[in-house]
Amino acid sequence: MADTAVVTTAVGLLLTDIAYMRTLALAAVLAASTATLASLTLMSALLASCDRVLAWAPMPWARPGRRRPKAGPTAWERWTGHLLRHPGRYATAAVLLLLLAAAPVLGLRTALPFDRAVLSDTTLGTGLARMEDDRIASLTLVALPHPEDAGSVETQSLTAELRKDPRVFLTTAIDDGRDLTLVLIGERQAPDTDAAAALQRHLREDLVPRLLPAGQPVLIAGPAATVHDLKDEVDDQMGLVLVVICCGTFVLSFLVFRSVVVPLKAIAMNLLCVAAAFGMLALAAPVLGHPAVNPLLPLITLTLVFGLSMDYEVFLVHRIAEHYRGHGDNAAAVLHGLRRTALPISLAAGVLVVSLTGLLGTHRQDLRQIGFVVMVALVLDATVVRMVPAPALMRLMGRANWWLPGGLGRVLSARDVKARVPAQASAAPTADRPRV
């Protein structure tokens, strides 16, 4: 199920036009599929062959009879009971806490800065620093293709306007004598600055449409143009990726839990958790190396957090659904689910958090940002979302958790009955079978 969740969320990245993101998505799909295949085959075989070794020399605190259970409910059971007696208060408090954590995301700024700290000791970094100090920092190329017999494109108005711009130190036009006119624009500011982004917008949205012949094809290249195009592409693809991930999460959760409400709740909680993590990143970004956030980070974070959160959701809700369908008591089912899954979810999140802390020690600011935001999202998901609002909302909604539209509910119920009856009938003793 965890493999399916990761693959489902990674599909969103495969649909983007960014080669780097498609490569990451393909790597995630292959890694998750390989790990699942290994756990279902190799790990099972190893565990079966190492049965004696696994029972050898248990830790002192894990030996039978070492720890005697105390009489009465544990502290965890008392807290869970209090949560289920006051689910509305706990759910409201947890949601308000997440919204408060997410508030700084409104001031979050995205940019694709050059990692100058990493480049400082390289020849490339030294050259870039010297060019920026001399205010000869970048070069943008405007390619204007034209028919061979049409002559060069008229660019005098464009070059004259650009020479008046204080952000430009040089502009000239050349023609290859065949089918291409090229305008070279020397920029005083570095390609990853706000001034460079503003010049790109001014060039594309004002100067080119106004000063070049109507219908003229225009191709813009260069470092500043690459940064601008990548950021625009991410902004354009964000909605598509988010819709694909949410739809995939809904379909997968619906098929597993046979419910409409549970997937919608899971999607809402995941989005709130991601927003809270980015709110914390907005506060921590200056400490991590740069006040702006890499524009690729939201796409990566959505994929990772939704995939891992689906894994935690299956842990919790599967236990709740199993107990509820067997006993019909919603409160007892939520208590049973929390009791059985709190420790596995906490341990799984702890392992990932420890692994991600390694990224915080790197010299790459984008890796530090990824490590921080995913780590915060996992901590919030495992400690706040899965332990407070998720069970509290399921306690409040009761039977509505498992609501299905009438026709769809009847079809799924009929299939479930057909799948269960033959196995139950063959397994039941003759004396237990109803008499006709």
RADA-V439312 format. One record per residue. N is the residue number from 0. RES is the residue in three letters. SS is DSSP state (H for helix, E for strand, C for the rest). PSI is psi in whole degrees, -180 to 180 (* if undefined). NEAR is the number of other ideal C-beta (glycine too) atoms within 8 Angstrom. Layout:
n->(N,N)
res->(RES,RES)
ss->(SS,SS)
psi->(PSI,PSI)
near->(NEAR,NEAR)
//
This chain:
n->(0,1,2,3,4,5,6,7,8,9,10,11,12,13,14,15,16,17,18,19,20,21,22,23,24,25,26,27,28,29,30,31,32,33,34,35,36,37,38,39,40,41,42,43,44,45,46,47,48,49,50,51,52,53,54,55,56,57,58,59,60,61,62,63,64,65,66,67,68,69,70,71,72,73,74,75,76,77,78,79,80,81,82,83,84,85,86,87,88,89,90,91,92,93,94,95,96,97,98,99,100,101,102,103,104,105,106,107,108,109,110,111,112,113,114,115,116,117,118,119,120,121,122,123,124,125,126,127,128,129,130,131,132,133,134,135,136,137,138,139,140,141,142,143,144,145,146,147,148,149,150,151,152,153,154,155,156,157,158,159,160,161,162,163,164,165,166,167,168,169,170,171,172,173,174,175,176,177,178,179,180,181,182,183,184,185,186,187,188,189,190,191,192,193,194,195,196,197,198,199,200,201,202,203,204,205,206,207,208,209,210,211,212,213,214,215,216,217,218,219,220,221,222,223,224,225,226,227,228,229,230,231,232,233,234,235,236,237,238,239,240,241,242,243,244,245,246,247,248,249,250,251,252,253,254,255,256,257,258,259,260,261,262,263,264,265,266,267,268,269,270,271,272,273,274,275,276,277,278,279,280,281,282,283,284,285,286,287,288,289,290,291,292,293,294,295,296,297,298,299,300,301,302,303,304,305,306,307,308,309,310,311,312,313,314,315,316,317,318,319,320,321,322,323,324,325,326,327,328,329,330,331,332,333,334,335,336,337,338,339,340,341,342,343,344,345,346,347,348,349,350,351,352,353,354,355,356,357,358,359,360,361,362,363,364,365,366,367,368,369,370,371,372,373,374,375,376,377,378,379,380,381,382,383,384,385,386,387,388,389,390,391,392,393,394,395,396,397,398,399,400,401,402,403,404,405,406,407,408,409,410,411,412,413,414,415,416,417,418,419,420,421,422,423,424,425,426,427,428,429,430,431,432,433,434,435)
res->(MET,ALA,ASP,THR,ALA,VAL,VAL,THR,THR,ALA,VAL,GLY,LEU,LEU,LEU,THR,ASP,ILE,ALA,TYR,MET,ARG,THR,LEU,ALA,LEU,ALA,ALA,VAL,LEU,ALA,ALA,SER,THR,ALA,THR,LEU,ALA,SER,LEU,THR,LEU,MET,SER,ALA,LEU,LEU,ALA,SER,CYS,ASP,ARG,VAL,LEU,ALA,TRP,ALA,PRO,MET,PRO,TRP,ALA,ARG,PRO,GLY,ARG,ARG,ARG,PRO,LYS,ALA,GLY,PRO,THR,ALA,TRP,GLU,ARG,TRP,THR,GLY,HIS,LEU,LEU,ARG,HIS,PRO,GLY,ARG,TYR,ALA,THR,ALA,ALA,VAL,LEU,LEU,LEU,LEU,LEU,ALA,ALA,ALA,PRO,VAL,LEU,GLY,LEU,ARG,THR,ALA,LEU,PRO,PHE,ASP,ARG,ALA,VAL,LEU,SER,ASP,THR,THR,LEU,GLY,THR,GLY,LEU,ALA,ARG,MET,GLU,ASP,ASP,ARG,ILE,ALA,SER,LEU,THR,LEU,VAL,ALA,LEU,PRO,HIS,PRO,GLU,ASP,ALA,GLY,SER,VAL,GLU,THR,GLN,SER,LEU,THR,ALA,GLU,LEU,ARG,LYS,ASP,PRO,ARG,VAL,PHE,LEU,THR,THR,ALA,ILE,ASP,ASP,GLY,ARG,ASP,LEU,THR,LEU,VAL,LEU,ILE,GLY,GLU,ARG,GLN,ALA,PRO,ASP,THR,ASP,ALA,ALA,ALA,ALA,LEU,GLN,ARG,HIS,LEU,ARG,GLU,ASP,LEU,VAL,PRO,ARG,LEU,LEU,PRO,ALA,GLY,GLN,PRO,VAL,LEU,ILE,ALA,GLY,PRO,ALA,ALA,THR,VAL,HIS,ASP,LEU,LYS,ASP,GLU,VAL,ASP,ASP,GLN,MET,GLY,LEU,VAL,LEU,VAL,VAL,ILE,CYS,CYS,GLY,THR,PHE,VAL,LEU,SER,PHE,LEU,VAL,PHE,ARG,SER,VAL,VAL,VAL,PRO,LEU,LYS,ALA,ILE,ALA,MET,ASN,LEU,LEU,CYS,VAL,ALA,ALA,ALA,PHE,GLY,MET,LEU,ALA,LEU,ALA,ALA,PRO,VAL,LEU,GLY,HIS,PRO,ALA,VAL,ASN,PRO,LEU,LEU,PRO,LEU,ILE,THR,LEU,THR,LEU,VAL,PHE,GLY,LEU,SER,MET,ASP,TYR,GLU,VAL,PHE,LEU,VAL,HIS,ARG,ILE,ALA,GLU,HIS,TYR,ARG,GLY,HIS,GLY,ASP,ASN,ALA,ALA,ALA,VAL,LEU,HIS,GLY,LEU,ARG,ARG,THR,ALA,LEU,PRO,ILE,SER,LEU,ALA,ALA,GLY,VAL,LEU,VAL,VAL,SER,LEU,THR,GLY,LEU,LEU,GLY,THR,HIS,ARG,GLN,ASP,LEU,ARG,GLN,ILE,GLY,PHE,VAL,VAL,MET,VAL,ALA,LEU,VAL,LEU,ASP,ALA,THR,VAL,VAL,ARG,MET,VAL,PRO,ALA,PRO,ALA,LEU,MET,ARG,LEU,MET,GLY,ARG,ALA,ASN,TRP,TRP,LEU,PRO,GLY,GLY,LEU,GLY,ARG,VAL,LEU,SER,ALA,ARG,ASP,VAL,LYS,ALA,ARG,VAL,PRO,ALA,GLN,ALA,SER,ALA,ALA,PRO,THR,ALA,ASP,ARG,PRO,ARG,VAL)
ss->(C,H,H,H,H,H,H,H,H,H,H,H,H,H,C,C,C,C,H,H,H,H,H,H,H,H,H,H,H,H,H,H,H,H,H,H,H,H,H,H,C,H,H,H,H,H,H,H,H,C,H,H,H,H,C,C,C,C,C,H,H,H,C,C,C,C,C,C,C,C,C,C,C,C,H,H,H,H,H,H,H,H,H,H,H,C,H,H,H,H,H,H,H,H,H,H,H,H,H,H,H,H,H,H,H,H,H,C,C,E,C,C,C,C,C,H,H,H,H,C,C,C,H,H,H,H,H,H,H,H,H,H,H,C,C,C,C,E,E,E,E,E,E,E,E,C,C,C,C,C,C,C,C,C,C,H,H,H,H,H,H,H,H,C,C,C,C,E,E,E,E,E,E,E,E,C,C,C,C,E,E,E,E,E,E,E,E,C,C,C,C,C,C,H,H,H,H,H,H,H,H,H,H,H,H,H,H,H,H,H,H,C,C,C,C,C,C,C,E,E,E,E,H,H,H,H,H,H,H,H,H,H,H,H,H,H,H,H,H,H,H,H,H,H,H,H,H,H,H,H,H,H,H,H,H,H,H,C,C,C,H,H,H,H,H,H,H,H,H,H,H,H,H,H,H,H,H,H,H,H,H,H,H,H,H,H,H,H,C,C,C,C,E,C,C,C,H,H,H,H,H,H,H,H,H,H,H,H,H,H,H,H,H,H,H,H,H,H,H,H,H,H,H,H,H,H,H,C,C,H,H,H,H,H,H,H,H,H,H,H,H,H,H,H,H,H,H,H,H,H,H,H,H,H,H,H,H,H,H,H,C,C,C,C,H,H,H,H,H,H,H,H,H,H,H,H,H,H,H,H,H,H,H,H,H,H,H,H,H,H,H,H,H,H,H,H,H,H,H,H,H,H,C,C,C,H,H,H,H,H,H,H,H,H,H,H,H,H,H,H,H,H,H,H,H,H,H,C,C,H,H,H,C,C,C,C)
psi->(-41,-41,-45,-39,-44,-44,-41,-45,-30,-19,-35,-40,-31,-21,-7,165,11,115,-38,-42,-36,-37,-44,-42,-43,-40,-40,-42,-46,-40,-46,-41,-42,-43,-41,-43,-42,-39,-30,-18,-70,-46,-41,-41,-41,-42,-38,-36,-18,29,-43,-37,-38,-29,2,135,67,157,150,-39,-8,2,144,136,-4,-42,126,130,138,150,145,176,150,169,-38,-44,-37,-43,-42,-40,-40,-39,-44,-19,-24,58,-35,-42,-46,-43,-43,-45,-42,-42,-41,-38,-44,-39,-39,-41,-30,-14,-41,-12,-20,-26,12,135,134,144,162,74,152,135,83,-28,-38,-36,-7,-33,10,163,-39,-46,-40,-42,-43,-42,-41,-42,-41,-37,-36,1,40,70,-25,170,128,137,127,107,130,90,149,161,151,-34,7,-12,175,156,141,115,8,-42,-41,-48,-35,-40,-39,-33,-23,-14,125,-14,-7,129,-15,139,136,159,138,157,141,1,1,-77,21,128,136,128,123,129,112,128,143,-24,155,152,-22,17,164,-34,-39,-40,-39,-39,-38,-43,-43,-40,-45,-39,-19,-61,-51,-50,-30,-33,-8,158,144,137,4,124,138,129,125,130,171,168,-48,-38,-37,-45,-44,-46,-39,-44,-42,-39,-42,-44,-39,-35,-14,-45,-44,-46,-43,-42,-44,-44,-44,-43,-43,-42,-42,-48,-45,-45,-37,-43,-33,-46,-8,53,149,-34,-44,-46,-40,-41,-43,-42,-45,-43,-39,-44,-40,-39,-43,-42,-41,-39,-40,-29,-42,-35,-36,-34,-34,-11,-44,-34,-31,-4,-27,137,-21,155,140,127,-20,-17,-44,-39,-45,-44,-43,-44,-49,-49,-42,-40,-46,-37,-35,-37,-47,-38,-40,-43,-52,-55,-32,-43,-41,-46,-41,-46,-40,-43,-20,-29,-22,8,109,-45,-45,-34,-43,-43,-43,-43,-42,-43,-38,-23,-10,-47,-48,-41,-44,-43,-42,-44,-38,-41,-44,-38,-43,-40,-40,-22,-23,-32,-27,-20,2,168,-9,122,-31,-38,-37,-40,-43,-48,-43,-50,-38,-39,-46,-42,-41,-41,-46,-39,-44,-33,-33,-59,-53,-22,-15,-75,-35,-55,-35,-42,-37,-34,-40,-40,-21,-128,-23,-19,-33,24,140,148,146,-57,-43,-39,-40,-40,-47,-38,-40,-41,-41,-41,-43,-34,-29,-36,-48,-43,-41,-39,-40,-29,-21,141,158,-38,-23,-8,143,144,143,*)
near->(8,11,10,8,16,12,11,14,16,15,11,17,14,10,9,13,4,11,5,7,12,11,8,10,14,10,8,13,12,8,8,14,10,8,9,10,8,9,9,7,8,7,9,9,8,8,9,7,6,8,8,6,6,7,6,6,2,7,5,6,6,6,8,3,4,7,4,4,4,5,3,4,5,7,5,8,10,9,8,11,10,8,13,13,6,8,13,8,7,12,13,8,9,13,10,8,9,16,10,7,12,12,8,11,10,5,6,12,7,12,12,10,9,8,11,10,8,8,11,9,4,7,5,7,12,9,8,13,10,8,9,9,6,6,8,7,11,12,9,15,12,13,11,15,8,12,5,6,4,5,4,8,10,7,12,7,8,14,12,8,10,11,8,5,9,4,10,13,7,7,11,7,13,7,9,8,3,5,7,10,14,12,13,12,14,11,15,10,12,10,14,9,8,6,8,17,12,9,15,13,9,10,13,9,6,8,11,11,7,6,8,13,6,4,4,9,6,9,8,12,8,12,8,14,12,10,13,12,8,11,13,8,11,14,8,8,13,10,7,11,15,10,8,11,14,9,8,12,17,11,10,12,14,11,7,9,12,9,13,9,11,13,14,9,11,15,11,8,12,14,8,13,16,13,11,15,16,15,14,13,14,12,7,9,14,6,5,11,9,9,5,9,14,11,12,12,13,12,15,11,15,14,16,11,16,14,16,12,14,17,12,14,12,12,11,15,13,11,12,14,12,8,13,13,6,6,7,5,8,11,8,9,13,13,12,11,15,12,10,7,12,10,6,8,13,10,8,11,14,8,8,11,11,7,7,12,10,8,11,11,5,9,5,8,11,10,9,13,15,13,14,14,14,13,13,12,15,14,10,14,16,13,9,12,16,13,10,12,13,14,17,15,11,14,13,9,9,7,7,7,12,12,8,10,6,6,6,8,9,8,8,10,8,8,8,9,8,8,8,8,8,8,8,8,8,6,5,8,5,5,4,5,8,3,3,2)
//
